[in-house]
């Protein structure tokens, strides 16, 4: 098995015509496209051979005509299948971040000087997709790859094949564009409440929500501080009533810190998972929040860019 795997890897390296990863765009030249008959193609050739033998045995002129006509059709199919893949350009597309345990999405941009039909792309351990590429235009192909751990995930070798137009011939090629996806830590399913006691005053909620003047009630979110829950209303309405959170107007609001030292447990991945959950909850609540790790910290802020920066720090923690 090891010898077979080693030989297979040597073939893939030879088929790529270079060392991966490859600079974008990757052009599939003639030497990178390989052609072999499919099972239907082998059956088609066997039928033609039978027809030829029958025509020779019975000296059938029309048999010769039909046999050579179908053989010419097969030769033309080889040419069209090969041209459907050769000189195809593969460029890098978007690679949005993903959480560990989810599927990472790698977007490849395919383009060609002519129309390409029924192109199938696949990954060794991921999903597949089939796409058509318009003439002198581009098309976006998304390949998904399962993730198991945080950090950078590089795009492995990509296979591209086609059997268009008749399904008798299979043309395929390999490419390895220089692409990678940032995988965030998996958010903890069960995490302690946000560390409100570790905050400081003077920050603001997104949207101008403070804690000076009462302005109304809204539905309760798990990230809301316990002191803002309308406990008296909940007690009057009973256990089946949904919890409500009091809203305030003013400038004084809580600014919290998500501190490594405040997370439970000793395992690094567990702590990162809890911090990820806290970051998502604080962002959903519209809070200003900061992040403290042993190697670096982020100043309190709010918004999507701050969330992405914090999740990136958590994803690359301890990885240089």
N, C-alpha and C positions, 0 to 999 in steps of 0.2 A: 504493500500500500504506500509506503514512504517513497519507494522508487517511482511508482506511478504518479504520485503527487509532485515529486521533483521534476519528472519529465513534463508533466502538464504545465508547471510554472515556467519551465524553460521554453516551452512552446508559446505560452502567452507573452513572455518577454520578447521572443523572436517576432511574434505576430504584431506587437506594438511598434516594431522598428525603432526602438529607443527605450530609454529608462523612464518610468513614470515618476512623478506626474509630468504631463505635457503642457507646454504653454498654449494659451488660447489665442486664436481658434485652432482646432485640430482639423486638418483636411485629410479625408480618407482617399489617398491616392490609389492608383491601380495595383501597386504591390501590396497594399494592405487589405484588399478585398479578396476573399476566397469563395470559390464556387464549387458546390457538389450537388448531385441530384438528391431529391427527397425520395421518400418511399414511393410516392405517386410517380415520380420521375423514373425510378427503377422499374416499376410495373409498366409504365408507358414504353420504355425501351424493350422490355420482354415481349410485349404485345407486338411491337414493330418487327422484332426478330421472328416471331411466329408467323406474322403476315408475309414476311419476305421468304421464309422457307416454304410456305404454302404456295406463294406465287411462282417460285422456282419449280416446285414439284409438279404443279398443274399447268405451268406455262401460261399464267393469267396476265395479260397485258394491263388490264385495268387494276389488277392487284399491285403490279409494279408502280403504277401511277399513284394509287392511294397510299402505298407504303412510303414512297419517296416524298410525297406531299406532306404526310404527317411527320416524317423525319425532318424536313425543312422547317416545319412549324416548331419542332422541339429545339432546333438550332437557334431560331429567331428568339425563342423564349429565353435561352441562355444569355443572349446579348442584352435583351431588355431587362432581365433580372439584374445583371451586372451593372448596367447603366443606371438602374434605379438607386444604387448605393454609392457608386464611385463619384469622387469629387464632392461629396457631401461635407459641409463645414459644421463642426460642433463647437459651440462657444459656451462660456460660463454664463449662467443666469443667477437668479436670486437663491440664497440659501438662508431662509429665516431660522432663527434659533428655535430650539425645541427643548422640552424637559426630558430628563432621563426616564426611560420607559415608554416614551412616545416615539413615533416614527419621524425621522429627520427627512425633510423634503429638499431634494436637489433639483433645481430647474436648469435644464439644458436648452440652449437655443440652437435649432437646426435650420440651416439655410442652404440653398442650392441654386444653380443657374437654370434648372428645369424642375418640373413638378415631380415630387417623389411621393409614392403611394405605399400605404400599408407597411411602414417601417416599425419594427418591433424593437424596443430597447429593454434591456434587463440588467440586473445586478446579480452577482454570485449568491448573495444571501438576502436579497431584497425583492421588491416587487417588479412588475413589468408594466409597460405601457405601449400602446400602438398609436401611431400618429401619421398624418399626411402633411406634407410640406408643400405649400403653393409655389408656383414658378416665380423666381426672382423675389421671393419673400421669405419670411422666417416663421417658425412655429416653436412654441414652448412645450417641452416635454418634461414632465415631473416624475422623478423616480424617488421612491420612499425606501428608507433603510431603517430597520429597528435599532434603537439605542438602548444600551444597558448601563452606561456610566457617564458621568459628567466630563466636560473638557472638550477638546477639539476632536471632531470626527471627520476623517478624510474620506473623500469619495473614492471607493475602490474602482477596479476595472469595470468599464461599461461595455456591454456587448450590443451590437446593432445588426439586425438581420432583416431580410425580406425574401418572400417567395412570390412576389408579384411578377408577372400577371397571371400565370397559369398554375402556380403551385408545384411545378415540376422541378424547379431548380431553387436551391437555397444559397443565397449570397450573404456573407456575414463578415464583420470586421470588429476590431476592439479599439477602444480609446480610453485614455485615463487623464481627463482634464484636471488641472490643478484647482481643486475645489475642496472646501472643508466647511463644516457646520459646527456652530458653538452649541454645546449641549449643557443646559442648566441643570443644577441638582434637582432631584425629584422632590416636590413639596411634601412635607410630612402630612400624613393622613390625620394624625392626632397630634396637636401641638399645644403647649401651654398658652394662655392668653397673652396678648401683647404686653410687654413690660412697661406699663404706664409709670410705675414708680421710678424708672430709670430715665425719666425725661427732664426737661427744663422748660421754663416759661419764656414766652416772647415770640413763639412761632405763630403760624396761622394755618387754618385749614384751607384747602383749595376751595374757592368759591366764597371766601370771606366769612366762613362760619367760625365764630369765636365762642366764648363762654361767659359773656357779661349779661346779656338780656335774653330772656326766653322768647323764642319766635314761633314755636309750634312743635308738632310731633311728626315723626316719620317711622317707617318700618325699621325694625332692629337689624343691624348687621353684626356678624360675629366679631368684627374688629372694633366695635364701639366700646368705649370705656364703661365699666359697670356703673360708675357714678352718674352717667347720663341716661341710664335706663329709667323709664317711668314705672318704678316699682309699685307705687300706690295705685296707679290705674290697673296694673296687672293683678294686684291683690283683690281689687273690687270686681274685676271681670272674671276671675277664676282661672283654672289651669289651662283650659282649652283656648283662651284668648291669646292672640299673638303678642309678642313683646313689642313695645314701642320705645323709641329713643327721642329724648328731648333735644331740640335744636336751639342754638343760641346765636345772637348777633353780637359782635364786638371784636376787639383786637387781641384779647388774651386767650390763647389756645395752647394745647399741650404740644410740645416738640419732644419726640421720643427718640431713644437710641436703641438700636438692635445690637446688643452686645454679645460677643462670643462667650464671655464669662457667664452670661445669664442663661445660656442654653443648658438643658439637662443632659446627663450622660457624659461619657468619655470618648465615645467613638466619633471620629472626625466627620464621617459621612452623615451620621445622625444629627450632629450639630448643624451641619450645612443644610440638611433637609428642613430642620426647624427654622433656621434663619430665612430660608427661601419662603416658607409658609408665612412667616411674620412679614416679610417684605411685600408679598402679594396682598395680605390683609391690610397692611398700612396704606398701600397704594389704593386699594378699593375704598378705604374709608376717607381718602383725600387728605391724609395727614402729612405734615413735614416730619421726616424721619431720617436718621443717620445710621451708618453701619460701622461697627468696630470689629476688626479682626486682629489676630496677633501680629500680622505682617503689615497691615495697612488699614485705613479707615476712610469713609466717605462722609463729608459734611452733610448736615440735614438739608433736605430739599424735597421736592415733590414733582410729580409728573412722570410721563412715560420714559423720557431719556434717563432720568435718575433711576428708575426701576431697572432699565436695561443695564446701566452701568453697575448697579449693585449686583444683579444676577450674574453679570459677566465676571465680577470679582469673585463671587462665590463659586462659579463654575471652574475658574482657573486657580483656586486656592491650593497652594502647595505644589503647583505644576510649573513654577517659574513664570 
